[in-house]
Amino acid sequence: MNFFAHFLVDRKPNQPQFNAALIAPDLLRHFLTKNNRVNWQSLTNNQEIISANLISFCEGGLQHLLRDKQFHQSDFFEKIYQNHRESWSKLGIKHGLERWWFSLHVSVELIIDKILIGNHLNELLEFYSTLSDNRQSYKTLLTALAHPEEELFLQRFDKFLESQYLFHYREFSGIAYALHRIHLSLGIATPWHPNNTDHLVVAMKNIETDIIEKTREMGLLASLKANL
């Protein structure tokens, strides 16, 4: 799942450190250039490295990994992915969408966030405030790990908070730009951006319609909680 879905599905009342870490594995992967894999399971049991006040934070990071595995193996994700596999394959061939299978996977996650954000704007504000309030936990973790890129991470973390880009997910142009940036971060060319995103947006709208239809009875958030 993507950032906001992790937070919305798994956040716990009165556990801000846990909640702030629900996207920590992704932030570390995106904002660091080396040694960005953290063994969250090991850290939760290793107080020689992690002080007691970080245990809840590490448990949040571990929950992220468990939820991702559960989500990607779910019938819900598999059905959405397979429903759009053929159209995205054609999109890739016709419009230069390299690694279309990866683009489809990421787009499903981004569109889930788009739908959730549209219905939970107050919780998105809570998402950012929770991260901001727990900046020190991220810093303390990297210090405990003696990570050489602690300052780089914190600079990018602060920029992430300042931009509040997830509010742009409410528009498909924001989703397309996010997909473009994710591709670039992995060295994948994006010849379709910015002047030829129309076909991509149509394909994304089809995914959104499919997700909404499949979760119409319970709503998306309730469906995710019930099926994961």
N, C-alpha and C positions, 0 to 999 in steps of 0.2 A: 504494500500500500504506500501511498504518498504521505507527506508530512501531516496534513491536517486530519486525515482519516485515522492515522495512528493515535493522534492526540484525542480525538473525539471518541473513538471506540474504547480506548483503554485507560483514559484518565481516571484517577481515584480522588474522591473528596479528601481534602486536608492532607494530601501527599504531594506538595509542589515539586520536590526534588524528583520523585518518581515520574511525575507528569512531564517535567522539563526534559527528562532523558528519553522520553518515548520516541524522539527523532534523533537522538545522539548518534547512533551508528551511521545514519545517512549524512549528518553534518560533518562528522569526522572524515568520512570518505570523500565528501565534496570539497572540504576546506583545507585538507592536508595533502601534501604531495608524496609523503613517504611514511612508512610504519603506521598506516592508518587503520590497521586491523586490530581491534581490541577484543580480548577474550573475556567477554562479559560474564560468562559462567564462572570462570576462574576468579575474576575480581570480586564477585559477590562473596566468595569464600576465603579471601586472602586478606586478612586484616594487617598483615605485615606491610602491604602496599597501600591498601585503602583503609582510611580511618573509619570509625563507626558511623560518623555523620554522612558518609558517602554511600553507605550500603543501599539505601533506598534509591539513590541515583543510579547505581549500577544495576539494580533490579529493574529499573525502567528501561535501561539499554538492553538488557536481556529479553524483556518482554517484547521489544521491537522485533528482535530476530525471530522469536517464537511466533509472533503474529504474522510476520512476512511469510514464513514457511507455511503456516496454516492457510493463509490467503491464497498463495500461489498454487496450492494443491486443492483448493476448494472447487466444487462443481460450479459455483457462481462465477468465478474468474474464468474457468475453463470454457464455459458455455459462451460467455461474452467474447472471449478471444477467438474461439472457433467460428462464431457467427460472422466475424469480420475479417477472418484470415484471407479469404480469397480476394476480397475487394482491396485490401491493403497490399497484397502481393501485386495486383495489377497497378495500383497507385505507385508502388515502388519502381516498377518497370517503366511506366509511362512518364513519370514526373521526377525521376531522380531521387526518390526517397530511399537512400541507402540503408541497408539492414532494416527493411520494413518490419520484420518480425519483432525486432527490438523496439522500434517506434510504436508499433501497435501495443505492445506490452506496457510501455511507459504511458502511452496516451490513455489507456483504460484507467490507469492509476490517477493520472492528472484529472480526468473527467469525473471520476468519483469525488475527488476533492472539490471540483467545480460545483457539483450538485450539492455537496454537503455545505460548502461555504455559502451558497445562495440561501440556504435555509437556517444557517447558524452563524450569523455575523457577530453576535455577542460573544459566542464561544471562540471565534477567530481573534477577537480582541483579547480574550483570556489567554489564548495560545501565545500571543506575542508578549503579554505581560508576564506570563509564567516563565518564559525563556529569559526575559530581561531580569526578572527577580532572582534567577538562578544562574546568572553568568558566572558567579564565583565558583559554583560547583563544577562547571566545565574547566575553569582555570585550575582548580585544585586537582582535578583528575589528571590533567596533562602534566602538572607539576609533579604529582606522585609517580607518574610514568616516566618522568624525565624526558618528555618529548621535545625534540629539538625545534619544533615548529609551533610552539605554544603561542608566541606573539602573532604569527601569521594567522593561526586559527582565530584568535580573538579579534583581529582586525576584520576578518571576513564574517565572523559571527556578528560583530557590531553592525557591519554593513547590511547583513541579512535582516537584522532587527529594524534598522533605520528605513530600509526600502519598503518593508511590509508588502513584498511583491505578491503574496498570495491573494491579496485583495483584487489583483488584476486577473485572477483565475475566473472571475465571474464572466469574463468575455472570452470568446474563442481566440481572439487575437493574442490575449495573454497566455493562453495555453500553447498556442503555436510558437510563441516566442520562448516560452519555457522549454519546449521540446527542442527547439533550435539550440538553446544554450546547453542543454544536457548533451546533445550530439557533439557540439564543439568541445565540451570538456573531455570527451572520450576520443577526440580526434576523428570524428565522423563528419564528412562534408555535408553541407545543407544547401545544395544548389536551388532548392525550392524557396528559400527564405532570403529577403522579405517580399519579393515581387511576385511570387507564385504560390500563395498559401490558400487560394480559394478552394482548390480540390481537396486539400488536406482538411480544411474547415468543414466541408461537406461530409467527409468521412468521419470526422469527430462528432458532428451533430448526429449522425446515424448511430454512433456508439452511445451517445447520451440518451437518445430516444429508446434504445434497446435497454439500457440500464433502468431508466425510469419505468418502462413498461414491466420489466421483470420484478420490480420492487414496489409496484403501485399499491398493492394491498397493505403492506406493512410500513412503507417508507424505506428509504435507502439505509439510514442509520440502524433502524430496528432489524432490517434484513441482514445487514452485515453482522450485527451482534448475534443474531439467531443462527446464522449459517457458518460462522467461523469458530 
